Amino acid sequence: MRTALAALFGLVVAIAPAAAQDDQEAAQFARIQTSMGDIDVALEREAAPVTTENFLEYATSGYYDRLIFHRVIPDTLIQGGGFSAQFYERATRDPIVNEASNGLRNERGTIAMARYSDPDSATSQFFVNLRDNPDLDRTGDTYDMDAGYTVFGHVVAGMAVADAIGAVETGPGPAGTGLDAEVPVEPVLILRIDPIAEDEVGATQDSAEREDG
């Protein structure tokens, strides 16, 4: 099995109901619900239309439900969207075109698509940058060598949750997965991902603060 900043695992899913499709088409924000808290992201529909649509199709179909963050590089990035807590792989739809030439940078707080060495190999896996990662940007005109990783949004609430996930204890994955020493020892689940309205951004963080207070 190959691994990388990759996105080649997933479950073939049914077409979303019409209402869900309408929400998807209008969505400018999404909430990544995790077992450690929620991360709300603003989506770059104009700069990365194919990538954003792909992410929302996986999200609204329920594909991401109960998957894990399987790769944590402290102070660098957290990656998920391909493995269950038992490290079963989910088959995906066809890969999408790389949109890393859109001018968006892999800066702290951005969300981007993972892929293999082929620039056009991203499918379901995504990562959140915990720092500026310029080495993941498109850096030149040689597409195969310098293609970069497509940024399609940025965190607008819950960055503390992403940082906390990035600080968990890690170790090697199960034999045969190809995952080295970057797997959380205690699984960090993606409970689900949903489109949200702008006025919902940060709502769960506000609620948690009120409860703590």
matplotlib code that plots the C-alpha trace (Angstrom):
import matplotlib.pyplot as plt

x = [0.0, 1.3, 1.0, 1.8, -0.2, -2.7, -6.4, -7.2, -9.5, -13.3, -16.7, -18.7, -21.8, -25.3, -26.3, -27.3, -31.0, -32.0, -32.1, -28.6, -27.5, -29.0, -27.2, -24.0, -24.2, -24.8, -22.3, -19.6, -18.7, -18.4, -18.1, -15.7, -17.0, -14.3, -14.1, -12.0, -14.2, -15.4, -13.4, -15.3, -13.8, -14.6, -14.6, -12.9, -15.5, -14.2, -10.5, -10.9, -14.3, -13.5, -11.8, -14.5, -17.3, -15.4, -15.0, -18.7, -19.8, -17.9, -19.1, -22.8, -22.9, -21.7, -18.5, -16.4, -18.5, -16.5, -13.2, -10.1, -7.2, -4.6, -1.6, -0.4, 2.9, 3.3, 3.3, 3.0, -0.3, -3.1, -4.5, -7.6, -10.4, -9.3, -9.2, -11.7, -10.6, -9.9, -7.8, -10.1, -9.7, -12.7, -12.8, -13.2, -14.5, -12.2, -9.4, -9.7, -7.6, -5.0, -6.0, -2.9, -2.2, -5.1, -2.7, -3.8, -0.9, -0.5, -0.4, -1.3, -5.0, -5.7, -7.3, -5.9, -6.2, -3.8, -2.6, 0.1, 3.0, 0.7, -0.6, -4.1, -4.5, -6.4, -9.7, -11.0, -8.1, -7.5, -5.2, -5.1, -1.9, -0.8, 2.0, 3.0, 4.1, 5.5, 7.1, 3.5, 2.7, 3.0, 6.5, 7.1, 6.0, 7.1, 3.7, 4.8, 7.6, 6.2, 2.5, 1.8, -1.2, -4.5, -5.8, -9.5, -10.4, -9.3, -10.2, -12.5, -13.3, -11.8, -8.1, -7.4, -9.0, -6.8, -3.7, -4.9, -5.2, -1.7, -0.4, -1.7, 0.7, 1.5, 3.1, 3.3, 0.1, -0.8, 1.4, 0.6, -0.9, 2.3, 1.7, 4.9, 5.1, 2.5, -0.7, -2.5, -2.2, -5.8, -8.0, -9.2, -12.5, -14.1, -17.7, -19.1, -18.7, -21.6, -22.2, -23.2, -24.5, -22.3, -24.3, -23.5, -19.7, -18.2, -21.5, -20.3, -17.2, -19.4, -21.7, -18.7, -17.4, -20.8, -20.9, -17.4, -18.3]
y = [0.0, 3.5, 6.4, 10.1, 13.3, 11.0, 10.6, 7.3, 5.5, 5.7, 4.2, 4.3, 6.3, 7.0, 10.3, 12.9, 13.9, 17.0, 19.1, 18.1, 18.9, 22.4, 22.9, 21.7, 24.0, 27.1, 26.2, 28.7, 27.1, 23.6, 22.2, 19.3, 17.6, 15.7, 13.7, 16.6, 19.4, 21.2, 23.0, 25.4, 26.3, 28.9, 27.4, 28.9, 28.0, 30.5, 29.8, 26.0, 25.0, 21.4, 20.7, 22.4, 20.5, 17.2, 17.8, 18.7, 15.7, 13.4, 15.3, 15.4, 11.7, 10.7, 9.4, 11.1, 9.8, 8.0, 8.1, 9.3, 11.7, 9.1, 11.3, 13.9, 15.8, 18.0, 21.7, 20.9, 19.3, 16.9, 14.7, 12.5, 11.3, 7.9, 5.3, 4.0, 3.6, -0.1, 1.1, -0.2, 1.7, 3.2, 3.1, 6.6, 8.1, 9.1, 11.6, 15.2, 17.8, 19.7, 23.4, 24.5, 27.2, 29.2, 31.4, 30.1, 29.2, 26.4, 28.8, 28.1, 27.5, 26.5, 23.2, 21.5, 18.2, 15.3, 13.3, 11.0, 12.0, 12.3, 16.0, 14.9, 12.1, 13.8, 12.1, 12.2, 12.9, 16.4, 18.1, 21.3, 23.2, 24.0, 26.3, 27.9, 25.1, 26.8, 23.5, 22.3, 25.2, 25.2, 26.6, 26.6, 25.9, 22.2, 20.7, 17.2, 18.5, 21.7, 21.1, 21.7, 20.8, 22.5, 24.8, 25.1, 26.8, 28.1, 27.7, 30.4, 28.8, 25.9, 26.3, 25.5, 22.1, 21.5, 22.5, 20.1, 17.2, 18.1, 17.7, 14.2, 11.2, 9.3, 6.0, 3.6, 2.4, -1.3, -3.5, -3.3, 0.2, 1.9, 4.5, 5.2, 7.0, 9.6, 7.8, 9.0, 6.4, 7.2, 7.5, 11.0, 10.6, 12.7, 12.3, 14.0, 17.0, 19.3, 22.5, 25.3, 28.8, 31.8, 32.7, 29.2, 29.7, 29.3, 28.4, 25.3, 27.1, 29.8, 27.2, 25.4, 28.7, 29.4, 26.0, 26.4, 29.8]
z = [0.0, -0.9, 1.5, 1.2, 1.4, -0.3, -0.9, -2.5, -0.1, 0.4, 0.1, -3.1, -2.0, -3.3, -4.8, -2.1, -1.8, -3.7, -0.5, 0.4, -3.1, -2.8, 0.5, -1.1, -4.1, -1.9, 0.9, 1.7, 5.0, 6.5, 9.9, 10.6, 13.7, 15.5, 18.7, 20.1, 19.0, 15.9, 13.2, 11.0, 7.6, 4.9, 1.5, -1.6, -4.1, -6.8, -6.4, -6.1, -7.6, -8.5, -5.2, -3.1, -4.9, -4.5, -0.7, -0.3, -2.2, 0.1, 3.1, 2.3, 1.3, 4.8, 3.4, 6.1, 9.0, 11.6, 9.7, 11.6, 11.4, 10.6, 10.1, 12.6, 12.2, 15.2, 14.5, 10.8, 9.7, 10.5, 7.8, 7.6, 5.4, 4.3, 7.1, 9.7, 13.3, 12.4, 9.5, 6.9, 3.6, 1.9, -1.9, -3.5, -6.6, -9.4, -8.6, -9.4, -11.2, -9.2, -8.7, -6.8, -9.4, -7.9, -5.9, -2.4, -0.2, 2.3, 5.2, 8.9, 9.2, 5.6, 4.5, 1.4, -0.5, 0.0, -3.0, -4.3, -6.5, -9.5, -9.3, -10.3, -7.8, -4.9, -3.9, -0.3, 2.0, 3.2, 5.7, 7.9, 8.0, 11.5, 10.3, 7.0, 4.7, 1.6, 0.4, -0.3, -2.6, -6.4, -6.9, -10.6, -14.2, -14.2, -13.4, -12.4, -10.2, -8.7, -8.8, -5.1, -3.0, -3.6, -0.8, -0.9, 2.4, 5.7, 9.4, 10.7, 14.1, 16.0, 15.2, 18.8, 18.1, 15.1, 17.2, 20.0, 17.5, 16.3, 19.8, 20.5, 21.1, 17.9, 17.0, 14.0, 12.3, 12.0, 9.8, 6.2, 6.2, 5.3, 8.0, 9.9, 13.3, 12.6, 13.7, 16.9, 19.6, 20.7, 17.6, 16.7, 14.9, 12.2, 13.4, 10.3, 8.0, 7.1, 5.1, 7.5, 7.2, 7.9, 11.1, 12.4, 12.3, 15.7, 17.3, 19.0, 20.4, 21.8, 23.4, 25.0, 26.4, 27.9, 29.5, 30.9, 32.2]

ax = plt.figure().add_subplot(projection="3d")
ax.plot(x, y, z, "-o")
ax.set_aspect("equal")
plt.show()
